Amino acid sequence: MKKSEPAQAPAPAPGTDLAAELRAADADRERVADLLRDAYAEGRLTVDEHAERIEAAYNARTFGELEPLTRDLPSHPGPLRHNLTKPPLETPAPAPQPALPPARAESPTMVAVFGGAARKGRWRVGSHLKAIAVFGGVEIDLTDAVFESPEVVIEVIAVFGGVEVRVPENVSLQGSGAGIFGGFDVREQTSPDPYAPVVRIKGVAVFGGCEAKPKRGKKLKEWVRRQLEG
């Protein structure tokens, strides 16, 4: 009885780009996915285009299947297989990108009693934030914040006061609060990017109000996974 021979790759057809038939690694698929996330954050791709290309990137088996996904984007790096080799010595090094100002650390609790409290700009937001408004108002703006956790839970207590939350339009937003003689309005949305942060609003508004919604035109560009790895 003859021993079965190991399976071999099919012979390429004449004129086939052999380099394009090379198998892609997980790192190659992840690199393309990062480019697609940046393009979506910059408004170059629609929600449907982004979701379709992300799925195709993670299902791609070869470089030839990956390269068309970013070919029409300014950030397209050229043939990905070329990136596996060292650049020529005469190639100048890319100019360093200007560093962003450091994000400031803030307390996980915000309190406004007969007054107001606001937090906006470039600040570090952790996994939990508590906002208390009693005869006052609290404003939380996450559009330029640096997320240190893939999920942020904001606990709201509003008594004869109000809490306003603004998030980037490309993160997921969920709510589970209650309004007692008041309002608790969370405009929920789900990001098409599986790596996008999730912001959850919960709590209670008594003779007061809570409003949380995306801020159109503001997109998060520093993803959670990148911040954790950095």
C-alpha positions as CSV (number, residue, x, y, z in Angstrom):
1,M,0.0,0.0,0.0
2,K,1.4,3.4,-1.0
3,K,1.9,6.1,1.5
4,S,-0.1,9.2,0.9
5,E,2.0,12.2,-0.2
6,P,1.6,15.5,1.6
7,A,-0.7,18.1,0.0
8,Q,1.1,20.6,-2.2
9,A,0.1,24.1,-3.2
10,P,-1.4,24.2,-6.7
11,A,0.9,25.4,-9.4
12,P,0.3,29.1,-10.3
13,A,-1.2,29.9,-13.7
14,P,1.1,31.5,-16.3
15,G,1.5,35.3,-15.8
16,T,0.5,35.1,-12.1
17,D,2.2,37.6,-9.7
18,L,3.9,35.1,-7.5
19,A,4.5,37.6,-4.7
20,A,0.8,38.4,-4.5
21,E,0.2,34.7,-3.9
22,L,2.3,34.7,-0.7
23,R,0.4,33.9,2.5
24,A,-0.4,36.9,4.7
25,A,0.3,36.7,8.4
26,D,-1.9,37.9,11.3
27,A,0.3,41.0,11.6
28,D,-0.2,41.9,7.9
29,R,-4.0,41.6,8.3
30,E,-3.9,43.7,11.4
31,R,-1.8,46.4,9.7
32,V,-4.4,46.7,6.9
33,A,-7.2,46.8,9.5
34,D,-5.4,49.7,11.3
35,L,-5.3,51.6,8.0
36,L,-9.0,51.1,7.4
37,R,-9.8,52.3,10.9
38,D,-7.8,55.5,10.3
39,A,-9.6,56.0,7.0
40,Y,-13.0,55.6,8.6
41,A,-12.0,58.0,11.4
42,E,-11.0,60.6,8.8
43,G,-14.4,60.2,7.0
44,R,-12.9,58.5,3.9
45,L,-15.0,55.4,4.2
46,T,-18.7,55.0,5.0
47,V,-19.9,52.7,7.7
48,D,-20.8,50.0,5.3
49,E,-17.6,50.3,3.3
50,H,-15.5,50.1,6.5
51,A,-17.4,47.1,7.9
52,E,-17.1,45.3,4.6
53,R,-13.4,45.9,4.2
54,I,-12.6,45.1,7.8
55,E,-14.3,41.7,7.3
56,A,-12.4,41.1,4.1
57,A,-9.1,42.0,5.7
58,Y,-9.5,39.5,8.5
59,N,-10.6,36.8,6.0
60,A,-7.8,37.5,3.5
61,R,-5.3,34.6,3.0
62,T,-2.7,36.2,0.7
63,F,-1.1,39.6,0.0
64,G,-3.0,39.8,-3.2
65,E,-6.3,39.8,-1.3
66,L,-5.1,42.4,1.2
67,E,-3.7,45.0,-1.2
68,P,-6.9,46.1,-3.0
69,L,-8.6,47.0,0.3
70,T,-6.4,50.1,0.8
71,R,-5.5,50.9,-2.8
72,D,-7.8,53.9,-3.1
73,L,-6.7,55.4,0.2
74,P,-4.0,58.1,0.7
75,S,-2.4,55.9,3.4
76,H,-2.0,53.0,1.0
77,P,1.6,51.8,1.7
78,G,2.0,50.2,-1.8
79,P,2.4,46.4,-2.2
80,L,2.4,45.1,1.4
81,R,4.9,42.4,0.4
82,H,7.5,45.1,-0.3
83,N,7.3,46.1,3.3
84,L,8.8,42.8,4.3
85,T,12.2,43.9,3.0
86,K,14.5,46.6,4.2
87,P,14.3,49.9,2.4
88,P,17.3,51.0,0.2
89,L,20.0,52.8,2.1
90,E,19.4,56.0,0.1
91,T,15.7,56.1,1.2
92,P,15.4,59.0,3.7
93,A,13.9,58.3,7.0
94,P,10.3,59.6,7.4
95,A,10.0,62.8,9.3
96,P,9.0,62.3,12.9
97,Q,5.4,63.2,13.7
98,P,4.9,66.0,16.2
99,A,4.1,64.6,19.6
100,L,0.6,65.3,21.0
101,P,0.5,67.1,24.4
102,P,0.3,64.7,27.3
103,A,-3.2,63.9,28.5
104,R,-3.9,65.2,31.9
105,A,-5.0,62.9,34.7
106,E,-8.3,63.7,36.3
107,S,-10.4,62.5,39.3
108,P,-12.9,59.7,38.6
109,T,-15.5,61.7,40.4
110,M,-17.2,65.0,39.3
111,V,-19.5,66.9,41.6
112,A,-21.5,70.1,41.0
113,V,-23.6,71.4,43.9
114,F,-25.3,74.8,43.2
115,G,-22.7,75.3,40.5
116,G,-21.1,73.7,37.5
117,A,-18.3,71.3,36.6
118,A,-16.9,70.6,33.2
119,R,-14.3,68.3,31.8
120,K,-13.1,68.5,28.2
121,G,-10.0,68.6,26.0
122,R,-7.3,66.0,26.1
123,W,-7.7,64.1,29.4
124,R,-7.3,60.5,30.5
125,V,-10.5,58.6,31.1
126,G,-10.4,55.3,33.0
127,S,-13.0,52.5,33.2
128,H,-15.3,54.3,35.6
129,L,-16.5,57.9,36.1
130,K,-19.1,59.2,38.5
131,A,-21.0,62.5,37.9
132,I,-23.1,64.0,40.7
133,A,-25.2,67.1,40.0
134,V,-27.3,68.6,42.8
135,F,-28.9,72.0,41.8
136,G,-26.1,72.2,39.4
137,G,-24.7,71.0,36.1
138,V,-21.9,68.6,34.9
139,E,-20.5,68.6,31.4
140,I,-18.4,65.6,30.2
141,D,-16.8,65.8,26.8
142,L,-15.0,62.6,25.7
143,T,-14.4,63.7,22.1
144,D,-10.7,64.5,22.7
145,A,-10.1,62.2,25.6
146,V,-7.6,59.4,25.8
147,F,-9.3,56.1,26.7
148,E,-7.4,53.9,29.0
149,S,-10.0,51.1,29.0
150,P,-12.0,49.5,26.2
151,E,-15.1,50.1,28.3
152,V,-16.1,53.3,30.2
153,V,-19.0,53.3,32.6
154,I,-20.3,56.7,33.6
155,E,-22.6,56.6,36.7
156,V,-24.9,59.6,36.9
157,I,-26.8,61.0,39.8
158,A,-28.8,64.2,39.0
159,V,-31.1,65.8,41.6
160,F,-32.6,69.1,40.5
161,G,-29.6,69.3,38.2
162,G,-28.3,68.0,34.9
163,V,-25.5,65.9,33.4
164,E,-24.5,66.2,29.7
165,V,-22.2,63.7,28.1
166,R,-20.7,64.0,24.6
167,V,-18.8,61.1,22.9
168,P,-17.0,60.8,19.5
169,E,-19.3,59.6,16.7
170,N,-17.3,56.5,16.0
171,V,-17.6,54.8,19.5
172,S,-20.4,52.7,20.9
173,L,-22.8,54.4,23.3
174,Q,-25.3,52.5,25.5
175,G,-27.6,53.6,28.4
176,S,-29.6,52.1,31.2
177,G,-30.7,55.0,33.4
178,A,-34.0,56.1,34.9
179,G,-35.7,59.5,35.1
180,I,-38.0,60.2,38.1
181,F,-39.9,63.4,37.4
182,G,-37.0,64.1,35.1
183,G,-35.4,62.8,31.9
184,F,-32.7,60.2,31.1
185,D,-31.9,60.4,27.4
186,V,-29.1,58.3,25.9
187,R,-28.9,58.2,22.1
188,E,-27.5,54.7,21.7
189,Q,-25.3,53.7,18.8
190,T,-23.0,50.7,17.9
191,S,-19.7,51.3,16.2
192,P,-19.0,49.1,13.2
193,D,-15.4,48.8,14.5
194,P,-15.1,45.9,16.9
195,Y,-12.1,47.6,18.6
196,A,-13.9,50.9,19.2
197,P,-14.4,51.8,22.9
198,V,-17.9,51.3,24.5
199,V,-19.3,54.1,26.7
200,R,-22.1,53.0,29.1
201,I,-24.3,55.5,30.9
202,K,-26.2,54.5,33.9
203,G,-27.8,56.1,37.0
204,V,-30.9,58.2,37.9
205,A,-32.2,61.7,37.4
206,V,-34.7,63.0,40.0
207,F,-36.3,66.3,39.1
208,G,-33.3,66.6,36.8
209,G,-31.9,65.3,33.6
210,C,-29.2,63.4,31.8
211,E,-28.4,63.6,28.1
212,A,-25.7,61.6,26.3
213,K,-25.2,61.7,22.6
214,P,-22.5,61.5,19.9
215,K,-20.9,64.8,18.8
216,R,-21.1,64.9,15.0
217,G,-17.9,65.7,13.3
218,K,-15.7,64.5,16.2
219,K,-14.1,61.1,15.8
220,L,-11.8,59.3,18.1
221,K,-8.4,58.7,16.5
222,E,-6.5,57.2,19.4
223,W,-8.0,53.7,19.8
224,V,-8.0,51.9,23.1
225,R,-5.9,49.0,21.8
226,R,-3.1,51.4,20.7
227,Q,-3.1,53.3,24.0
228,L,-2.8,50.1,26.0
229,E,0.0,48.8,23.8
230,G,1.8,52.2,23.9
